[in-house]
Amino acid sequence: MVDNRYATALVIGSVLSLLATVYLSVAVGTQNWYQYRMVPATNSNANSNGNTSELVKEFIHGDLDEKAYSDTMFLLNGTLGLWWRCIMVPSETHWYKEPDPKMASQCVSFTLPQQFASKYKEPGNEKSGEDLLRTYMWRCQFLLPLVSLALVFLSSLVGVCACLCRSVTPTLGVGVLHLLAGLCSLGTVCCFLAGVDLLHRSASPPEAVDGALGWSLYLALISSPLQMMAAALFLWAARSHRKSYTRMTAYRVA
């Protein structure tokens, strides 16, 4: 039998784990981790330039290096995600020029070779040498959320086995897995922020471009403490139940 306190802790921990998984999954699948915005006057001048359409075509269909697609994102109010890079383009094309056209997001996904490609001290310049710190941070920000989701999935399997066996003992393993998943989620956010900061030091955006954190990053940031709180509840339930069981056994023996 499981005490009501332990059952409540398990239920609350499961709800927190589910919320964290949903938040992290949405964050990984969306592109609003970091966004660039130009001041309106500069943006209108850039859009009036005939090179804008060429930039869009190269961004979508070309095999651009890091420097090239970063410059395009600076000029066209781009957003950056773990698996996506996006720019803002006019949603509809007319034979006349609209004074204030509606803009839509056009995204291109990073391929698997691009995720594991080397980063250079001068973005886009292979002769400048590989920047190992940025290279491994980029790879970690891609792999760590997958590891976090895998750990949560594994912990759910352990939890199902615990329910089938009617035992709280495997809950200790569930708590440890959730703790590791929370650390991986936090590591994802830290690697992304550090990587963006290092990129801006090597290739700083124009003065007219403002950078800001996006809502996708905040979802990933929220998922980390939720996973850790779930881990704390699971660990508390497992340890408290074990103590109660030990005391009960000792009482019966006595």
MITIVO-764589 format. One record per residue (C-alpha): x, y, z negated; residue in one letter; residue number from 0. Coordinates in steps of 0.001 Angstrom, whole numbers. Layout:
BEGIN
[r [X; Y; Z]; "A"; NUM]
...
% end
This chain:
BEGIN
[r [0; 0; 0]; "M"; 0]
[r [1101; 3535; 798]; "V"; 1]
[r [351; 6370; -1604]; "D"; 2]
[r [-1755; 9261; -313]; "N"; 3]
[r [1187; 11651; -690]; "R"; 4]
[r [3348; 9544; 1573]; "Y"; 5]
[r [548; 9086; 4092]; "A"; 6]
[r [-43; 12855; 4177]; "T"; 7]
[r [3668; 13497; 4715]; "A"; 8]
[r [3734; 10968; 7549]; "L"; 9]
[r [704; 12522; 9244]; "V"; 10]
[r [2035; 16075; 8963]; "I"; 11]
[r [5451; 14947; 10186]; "G"; 12]
[r [3868; 13224; 13176]; "S"; 13]
[r [1905; 16363; 14091]; "V"; 14]
[r [5030; 18520; 13827]; "L"; 15]
[r [6936; 16028; 15952]; "S"; 16]
[r [4219; 16086; 18612]; "L"; 17]
[r [4180; 19893; 18702]; "L"; 18]
[r [7968; 20021; 18962]; "A"; 19]
[r [7950; 17523; 21822]; "T"; 20]
[r [5320; 19494; 23731]; "V"; 21]
[r [7158; 22790; 23201]; "Y"; 22]
[r [10501; 21351; 24287]; "L"; 23]
[r [8999; 19609; 27330]; "S"; 24]
[r [7332; 22838; 28481]; "V"; 25]
[r [10534; 24797; 27880]; "A"; 26]
[r [12644; 22353; 29896]; "V"; 27]
[r [10194; 22331; 32805]; "G"; 28]
[r [9805; 26109; 33092]; "T"; 29]
[r [12201; 28758; 34375]; "Q"; 30]
[r [11714; 31679; 31978]; "N"; 31]
[r [14781; 31186; 29795]; "W"; 32]
[r [16418; 34431; 30868]; "Y"; 33]
[r [15012; 37183; 33077]; "Q"; 34]
[r [16438; 40200; 34877]; "Y"; 35]
[r [14521; 43409; 35553]; "R"; 36]
[r [15591; 46453; 37559]; "M"; 37]
[r [14369; 49957; 36823]; "V"; 38]
[r [11406; 50816; 39120]; "P"; 39]
[r [13174; 53485; 41171]; "A"; 40]
[r [16175; 51283; 41934]; "T"; 41]
[r [13966; 48298; 42611]; "N"; 42]
[r [11907; 50147; 45210]; "S"; 43]
[r [15069; 51291; 46979]; "N"; 44]
[r [16406; 47743; 47027]; "A"; 45]
[r [13166; 46338; 48437]; "N"; 46]
[r [13146; 48936; 51214]; "S"; 47]
[r [16493; 47662; 52414]; "N"; 48]
[r [16305; 45387; 55458]; "G"; 49]
[r [18725; 42940; 53848]; "N"; 50]
[r [16104; 41826; 51309]; "T"; 51]
[r [14516; 39275; 53642]; "S"; 52]
[r [17948; 37844; 54448]; "E"; 53]
[r [18748; 37563; 50748]; "L"; 54]
[r [15504; 35691; 50158]; "V"; 55]
[r [16149; 33249; 53015]; "K"; 56]
[r [19683; 32538; 51834]; "E"; 57]
[r [18510; 32133; 48253]; "F"; 58]
[r [15825; 29606; 49198]; "I"; 59]
[r [17452; 27687; 52043]; "H"; 60]
[r [21173; 28383; 51689]; "G"; 61]
[r [23762; 26537; 49624]; "D"; 62]
[r [24830; 29508; 47501]; "L"; 63]
[r [27559; 29556; 44910]; "D"; 64]
[r [27061; 30912; 41411]; "E"; 65]
[r [28155; 34439; 42304]; "K"; 66]
[r [25860; 34679; 45333]; "A"; 67]
[r [22653; 33503; 43698]; "Y"; 68]
[r [23374; 35524; 40538]; "S"; 69]
[r [23703; 38735; 42590]; "D"; 70]
[r [20419; 37954; 44352]; "T"; 71]
[r [18700; 37389; 41009]; "M"; 72]
[r [20038; 40731; 39757]; "F"; 73]
[r [18574; 42584; 42755]; "L"; 74]
[r [15242; 40758; 42979]; "L"; 75]
[r [14150; 40504; 39339]; "N"; 76]
[r [15146; 36883; 38989]; "G"; 77]
[r [14644; 34411; 36175]; "T"; 78]
[r [16940; 31588; 35125]; "L"; 79]
[r [16040; 28250; 33572]; "G"; 80]
[r [17742; 24965; 32814]; "L"; 81]
[r [16672; 23414; 36113]; "W"; 82]
[r [15413; 26431; 38071]; "W"; 83]
[r [16472; 29798; 39430]; "R"; 84]
[r [13798; 32179; 40694]; "C"; 85]
[r [13383; 35563; 42360]; "I"; 86]
[r [10394; 37834; 42906]; "M"; 87]
[r [9187; 38183; 46508]; "V"; 88]
[r [6044; 39732; 48084]; "P"; 89]
[r [3220; 37209; 47895]; "S"; 90]
[r [1641; 38252; 51212]; "E"; 91]
[r [3094; 39731; 54399]; "T"; 92]
[r [1100; 42257; 56421]; "H"; 93]
[r [1784; 44105; 59668]; "W"; 94]
[r [1785; 47332; 57665]; "Y"; 95]
[r [3885; 48227; 54649]; "K"; 96]
[r [1976; 48183; 51394]; "E"; 97]
[r [2872; 50926; 48892]; "P"; 98]
[r [2724; 48507; 45962]; "D"; 99]
[r [2831; 44882; 47203]; "P"; 100]
[r [1938; 41997; 44920]; "K"; 101]
[r [4961; 39996; 43873]; "M"; 102]
[r [5205; 36246; 43355]; "A"; 103]
[r [7927; 34046; 41942]; "S"; 104]
[r [9906; 31925; 44403]; "Q"; 105]
[r [11930; 29205; 42701]; "C"; 106]
[r [14707; 26849; 43746]; "V"; 107]
[r [15715; 23887; 41607]; "S"; 108]
[r [19289; 23044; 40735]; "F"; 109]
[r [20330; 19753; 42274]; "T"; 110]
[r [22019; 17100; 40161]; "L"; 111]
[r [25471; 17782; 41727]; "P"; 112]
[r [24983; 21499; 40967]; "Q"; 113]
[r [24212; 20700; 37339]; "Q"; 114]
[r [27561; 18925; 37002]; "F"; 115]
[r [29553; 21246; 39261]; "A"; 116]
[r [32549; 23093; 37869]; "S"; 117]
[r [32298; 26734; 36816]; "K"; 118]
[r [35104; 29122; 37622]; "Y"; 119]
[r [36692; 31977; 35706]; "K"; 120]
[r [35548; 34270; 38523]; "E"; 121]
[r [32119; 32967; 39605]; "P"; 122]
[r [32188; 31847; 43231]; "G"; 123]
[r [35987; 31964; 43486]; "N"; 124]
[r [37523; 28491; 43342]; "E"; 125]
[r [41050; 29924; 43380]; "K"; 126]
[r [40512; 31587; 39994]; "S"; 127]
[r [40601; 28205; 38252]; "G"; 128]
[r [37999; 26183; 36394]; "E"; 129]
[r [36415; 27641; 33280]; "D"; 130]
[r [36149; 24525; 31131]; "L"; 131]
[r [34123; 26206; 28401]; "L"; 132]
[r [31383; 27400; 30754]; "R"; 133]
[r [31460; 24111; 32660]; "T"; 134]
[r [30794; 21956; 29624]; "Y"; 135]
[r [28282; 24383; 28137]; "M"; 136]
[r [26292; 24230; 31372]; "W"; 137]
[r [26373; 20442; 31330]; "R"; 138]
[r [25410; 20313; 27659]; "C"; 139]
[r [22440; 22636; 28149]; "Q"; 140]
[r [21222; 20208; 30822]; "F"; 141]
[r [21849; 16972; 28905]; "L"; 142]
[r [21028; 17892; 25291]; "L"; 143]
[r [17253; 18445; 25778]; "P"; 144]
[r [17030; 15089; 27556]; "L"; 145]
[r [18846; 13454; 24647]; "V"; 146]
[r [16495; 15197; 22208]; "S"; 147]
[r [13380; 13938; 24004]; "L"; 148]
[r [14881; 10440; 24227]; "A"; 149]
[r [15541; 10413; 20474]; "L"; 150]
[r [11955; 11470; 19755]; "V"; 151]
[r [10661; 8729; 22060]; "F"; 152]
[r [12875; 6179; 20316]; "L"; 153]
[r [11684; 7377; 16914]; "S"; 154]
[r [8060; 6967; 18027]; "S"; 155]
[r [8787; 3340; 18948]; "L"; 156]
[r [10340; 2778; 15523]; "V"; 157]
[r [7280; 4403; 13925]; "G"; 158]
[r [4925; 2102; 15836]; "V"; 159]
[r [6940; -902; 14684]; "C"; 160]
[r [6731; 395; 11112]; "A"; 161]
[r [2938; 634; 11374]; "C"; 162]
[r [2680; -2877; 12785]; "L"; 163]
[r [4894; -4225; 9999]; "C"; 164]
[r [2997; -2149; 7393]; "R"; 165]
[r [6262; -868; 5980]; "S"; 166]
[r [7567; 2603; 5200]; "V"; 167]
[r [11218; 1505; 5238]; "T"; 168]
[r [11779; 2198; 9003]; "P"; 169]
[r [10593; 5759; 8348]; "T"; 170]
[r [14117; 6533; 7163]; "L"; 171]
[r [15387; 5813; 10679]; "G"; 172]
[r [12579; 7929; 12160]; "V"; 173]
[r [13675; 10866; 10006]; "G"; 174]
[r [17326; 10519; 11020]; "V"; 175]
[r [16384; 10380; 14720]; "L"; 176]
[r [14244; 13504; 14377]; "H"; 177]
[r [17075; 15298; 12617]; "L"; 178]
[r [19432; 14461; 15483]; "L"; 179]
[r [16785; 15557; 17994]; "A"; 180]
[r [16416; 18905; 16215]; "G"; 181]
[r [20177; 19443; 16328]; "L"; 182]
[r [20198; 18647; 20056]; "C"; 183]
[r [17400; 21154; 20687]; "S"; 184]
[r [19261; 23816; 18729]; "L"; 185]
[r [22452; 22963; 20621]; "G"; 186]
[r [20616; 23457; 23927]; "T"; 187]
[r [19628; 27009; 23012]; "V"; 188]
[r [23105; 27840; 21706]; "C"; 189]
[r [24838; 26480; 24822]; "C"; 190]
[r [22477; 28378; 27120]; "F"; 191]
[r [22916; 31700; 25312]; "L"; 192]
[r [26685; 31307; 25125]; "A"; 193]
[r [26861; 30331; 28796]; "G"; 194]
[r [24818; 33353; 29904]; "V"; 195]
[r [26972; 35661; 27787]; "D"; 196]
[r [30173; 34252; 29297]; "L"; 197]
[r [28694; 34579; 32804]; "L"; 198]
[r [27865; 38238; 32214]; "H"; 199]
[r [31413; 38850; 31032]; "R"; 200]
[r [32795; 37400; 34267]; "S"; 201]
[r [30146; 38841; 36589]; "A"; 202]
[r [28311; 41606; 34767]; "S"; 203]
[r [24910; 42728; 36129]; "P"; 204]
[r [24572; 46263; 37575]; "P"; 205]
[r [23804; 49032; 35120]; "E"; 206]
[r [20284; 49355; 36514]; "A"; 207]
[r [19505; 45722; 35628]; "V"; 208]
[r [18172; 44810; 32203]; "D"; 209]
[r [18415; 41268; 30877]; "G"; 210]
[r [16053; 39746; 28322]; "A"; 211]
[r [15320; 36373; 26784]; "L"; 212]
[r [12282; 34584; 28194]; "G"; 213]
[r [9436; 32743; 26517]; "W"; 214]
[r [10749; 29323; 27599]; "S"; 215]
[r [13844; 29810; 25457]; "L"; 216]
[r [11707; 30764; 22461]; "Y"; 217]
[r [9671; 27561; 22873]; "L"; 218]
[r [12859; 25511; 22779]; "A"; 219]
[r [14036; 27507; 19782]; "L"; 220]
[r [10758; 26836; 17929]; "I"; 221]
[r [10913; 23110; 18663]; "S"; 222]
[r [14181; 22707; 16756]; "S"; 223]
[r [12916; 23706; 13249]; "P"; 224]
[r [9702; 21763; 13874]; "L"; 225]
[r [11726; 18614; 14513]; "Q"; 226]
[r [13833; 19256; 11434]; "M"; 227]
[r [10761; 19807; 9259]; "M"; 228]
[r [9310; 16559; 10585]; "A"; 229]
[r [12626; 14848; 9782]; "A"; 230]
[r [12537; 16224; 6230]; "A"; 231]
[r [9006; 14893; 5683]; "L"; 232]
[r [9879; 11454; 7053]; "F"; 233]
[r [13034; 11230; 4949]; "L"; 234]
[r [11178; 12355; 1822]; "W"; 235]
[r [8390; 9828; 2392]; "A"; 236]
[r [10848; 6975; 2945]; "A"; 237]
[r [13006; 7801; -53]; "R"; 238]
[r [10120; 8493; -2447]; "S"; 239]
[r [8296; 5329; -1420]; "H"; 240]
[r [11471; 3297; -1949]; "R"; 241]
[r [11909; 4738; -5457]; "K"; 242]
[r [8272; 4052; -6328]; "S"; 243]
[r [8546; 516; -4980]; "Y"; 244]
[r [11738; -101; -6986]; "T"; 245]
[r [10175; 1188; -10186]; "R"; 246]
[r [7053; -905; -9631]; "M"; 247]
[r [9141; -4019; -9046]; "T"; 248]
[r [11186; -3382; -12170]; "A"; 249]
[r [7999; -2858; -14192]; "Y"; 250]
[r [6507; -6124; -12974]; "R"; 251]
[r [9714; -8020; -13755]; "V"; 252]
[r [9816; -6515; -17228]; "A"; 253]
% end
